[in-house]
Amino acid sequence: MADAVPFLPYGRQAIDSDDIDAVAEVLRGDMLTSGPAVDAFETAFANLTDARHAVVCANGTAGLHMAVRALGLGPGDRIIVPTITFLATANAVVFEGAEVVFADVDPDTALLTPETFGQALHRGGPSVKAVFPVHMAGQPADMAGIFQIARDHNLKVVEDSCHAIGGTYDAENDEAVSIGACRHGEMSVFSLHPVKTVTMGEGGVVTTNDDALAHRLRLARNHGMVRDSGLFANAELAFAPSGDANPWYYEMAEPGYNYRASDIQCALGKSQLTKLDRFVARRRELVARYDDLFAAAKCEYIRPLARRLGCRPGWHLYVALIDFAAVGRDRAQVMNNLREQGIGTQVHYLPVHLQPYYRNLQPDLDLPGAWNYYQRCLSLPLFPAMTDGDVDRVVETLLNVLRGAGA
């Protein structure tokens, strides 16, 4: 690879001078954590997603754990999770002692469907209390269909929206619903990791329209502590003879965690949110260019993820589905060849039910749709700073690598 050719990772943050200025302003101030930047970010995020509450936290994993805890789920309960997702979606269930029921996915979208949800519900039985649909690669699952089944069985719904900030889908009346508005569920969880559409460095957010859930999310985030005098249980310790709350006093309503996000992170996050529309629009342009180039190449062994109608995804990943067996190439070999030519790729994801921990618990579980998807998936570079020429280079190089094996 020539030195002049830049390396293209599969994902990368876009940080501008105004982001740096926002962080520097906090560093010059008095509050580095638990200060005004946290409240300002939460307000901006709630407004952006059309949610009543946005609760910021350390990362998306923390957000998923907080959601499980806020619902009061634990030992004896089961939660349905699609097997094509990052480890955190399933692990958050295990953290609270509940059991994961893995669901299959559509092999061409990698999404939980009402059908695969119903199959998992049948396997899970009456102990199933919730479902965590995943908006894979940024494309939303069929939330109206999943929500209807969930309500018919009195199940809670938490959207894993860690890939999907900035996306929308059509409701029954063709109204565009923002991902995170919680129109079809109790909570929605986001990640603001550097490879995501906007970043806080590390960070997560949980949105909800339920005041009680928002309160429980904040308890889980901050050691279970409350400082609201109206919630104090021990009046003798809480209040001075005057009747005023003692200024030092707080209570622990239940054990919690330190899942807070700092003002430094939130200042960066709020600055990034102002660019969300631009970032999402550019990602959509790049995805469309990939689609057009692959269609023009007329290569029967490569195609993009299938698209759901009525969606405007906030694309996080560009996943190409490649029939590696048909072209006679091992996927790892293809990835190494691409890397040698300056193109980074990744596999999202190995089905979680095949991870050793979960495989030991459910050794006979067979989810053919997920396996079909996994055998073909390859995530190609996608981030806003890419040029059209970068996409052309990725597609041309990938086709050449495959054709080198006689495809």
HUUR-V384028 format. One record per residue. N is the residue number from 1. RES is the residue in one letter. PSI is psi in whole degrees, -180 to 180 (none if undefined). Layout:
BEGIN
N,RES,PSI
N,RES,PSI
END
This chain:
BEGIN
1,M,131
2,A,145
3,D,-29
4,A,-14
5,V,119
6,P,149
7,F,134
8,L,104
9,P,167
10,Y,-23
11,G,152
12,R,144
13,Q,160
14,A,103
15,I,126
16,D,174
17,S,-32
18,D,-30
19,D,-45
20,I,-40
21,D,-39
22,A,-42
23,V,-42
24,A,-36
25,E,-40
26,V,-43
27,L,-27
28,R,-9
29,G,-166
30,D,-25
31,M,115
32,L,-18
33,T,155
34,S,33
35,G,-163
36,P,-25
37,A,-29
38,V,-49
39,D,-41
40,A,-40
41,F,-45
42,E,-40
43,T,-45
44,A,-40
45,F,-41
46,A,-43
47,N,-40
48,L,-37
49,T,0
50,D,34
51,A,154
52,R,-38
53,H,144
54,A,123
55,V,111
56,V,151
57,C,-176
58,A,-35
59,N,175
60,G,-34
61,T,-45
62,A,-41
63,G,-42
64,L,-42
65,H,-44
66,M,-38
67,A,-44
68,V,-45
69,R,-41
70,A,-32
71,L,-6
72,G,26
73,L,146
74,G,-152
75,P,135
76,G,-14
77,D,153
78,R,145
79,I,130
80,I,129
81,V,130
82,P,141
83,T,-20
84,I,97
85,T,175
86,F,159
87,L,-34
88,A,-33
89,T,-43
90,A,-41
91,N,-34
92,A,-32
93,V,-46
94,V,-34
95,F,-35
96,E,9
97,G,6
98,A,174
99,E,139
100,V,131
101,V,109
102,F,136
103,A,149
104,D,170
105,V,165
106,D,128
107,P,-17
108,D,-13
109,T,-17
110,A,21
111,L,145
112,L,137
113,T,164
114,P,-34
115,E,-49
116,T,-29
117,F,-46
118,G,-38
119,Q,-43
120,A,-37
121,L,-39
122,H,-42
123,R,-35
124,G,-28
125,G,-163
126,P,-12
127,S,-10
128,V,127
129,K,-15
130,A,164
131,V,141
132,F,81
133,P,146
134,V,128
135,H,81
136,M,130
137,A,0
138,G,-10
139,Q,125
140,P,145
141,A,173
142,D,84
143,M,-35
144,A,-43
145,G,-43
146,I,-41
147,F,-39
148,Q,-44
149,I,-43
150,A,-44
151,R,-36
152,D,-25
153,H,13
154,N,43
155,L,148
156,K,152
157,V,125
158,V,119
159,E,125
160,D,97
161,S,23
162,C,-22
163,H,-6
164,A,14
165,I,138
166,G,-3
167,G,165
168,T,163
169,Y,158
170,D,134
171,A,-176
172,E,-31
173,N,19
174,D,12
175,E,135
176,A,121
177,V,127
178,S,136
179,I,125
180,G,-11
181,A,-13
182,C,38
183,R,-33
184,H,45
185,G,174
186,E,-39
187,M,160
188,S,134
189,V,133
190,F,153
191,S,140
192,L,45
193,H,157
194,P,-28
195,V,-6
196,K,176
197,T,-43
198,V,156
199,T,154
200,M,10
201,G,-72
202,E,142
203,G,159
204,G,163
205,V,141
206,V,126
207,T,150
208,T,157
209,N,6
210,D,117
211,D,-41
212,A,-40
213,L,-39
214,A,-42
215,H,-44
216,R,-33
217,L,-42
218,R,-33
219,L,-47
220,A,-33
221,R,-29
222,N,60
223,H,10
224,G,16
225,M,143
226,V,140
227,R,2
228,D,116
229,S,-25
230,G,-13
231,L,-1
232,F,139
233,A,-28
234,N,88
235,A,-34
236,E,-40
237,L,-29
238,A,-31
239,F,144
240,A,166
241,P,-27
242,S,-16
243,G,-10
244,D,149
245,A,138
246,N,131
247,P,-22
248,W,-7
249,Y,141
250,Y,162
251,E,152
252,M,106
253,A,-34
254,E,157
255,P,141
256,G,-163
257,Y,166
258,N,85
259,Y,24
260,R,155
261,A,147
262,S,166
263,D,-31
264,I,-49
265,Q,-43
266,C,-32
267,A,-44
268,L,-44
269,G,-43
270,K,-39
271,S,-41
272,Q,-35
273,L,-30
274,T,-17
275,K,4
276,L,-47
277,D,-43
278,R,-43
279,F,-45
280,V,-43
281,A,-43
282,R,-40
283,R,-40
284,R,-39
285,E,-44
286,L,-41
287,V,-44
288,A,-37
289,R,-45
290,Y,-50
291,D,-46
292,D,-41
293,L,-41
294,F,-37
295,A,-42
296,A,-31
297,A,-22
298,K,43
299,C,111
300,E,-11
301,Y,-3
302,I,134
303,R,157
304,P,171
305,L,142
306,A,149
307,R,139
308,R,138
309,L,151
310,G,20
311,C,147
312,R,86
313,P,149
314,G,85
315,W,127
316,H,-38
317,L,149
318,Y,108
319,V,121
320,A,137
321,L,115
322,I,130
323,D,83
324,F,-36
325,A,-40
326,A,-33
327,V,-4
328,G,29
329,R,140
330,D,138
331,R,-43
332,A,-39
333,Q,-42
334,V,-45
335,M,-41
336,N,-40
337,N,-42
338,L,-42
339,R,-38
340,E,-24
341,Q,19
342,G,23
343,I,117
344,G,142
345,T,171
346,Q,165
347,V,119
348,H,99
349,Y,165
350,L,128
351,P,130
352,V,-30
353,H,-12
354,L,-6
355,Q,142
356,P,-43
357,Y,-49
358,Y,-32
359,R,-37
360,N,-30
361,L,-34
362,Q,70
363,P,-21
364,D,6
365,L,127
366,D,118
367,L,89
368,P,-33
369,G,-43
370,A,-40
371,W,-41
372,N,-47
373,Y,-50
374,Y,-40
375,Q,-22
376,R,-14
377,C,143
378,L,121
379,S,124
380,L,162
381,P,135
382,L,109
383,F,154
384,P,-27
385,A,-7
386,M,146
387,T,166
388,D,-38
389,G,-32
390,D,-43
391,V,-44
392,D,-42
393,R,-43
394,V,-48
395,V,-46
396,E,-43
397,T,-43
398,L,-45
399,L,-40
400,N,-40
401,V,-43
402,L,-42
403,R,-24
404,G,-19
405,A,11
406,G,21
407,A,none
END
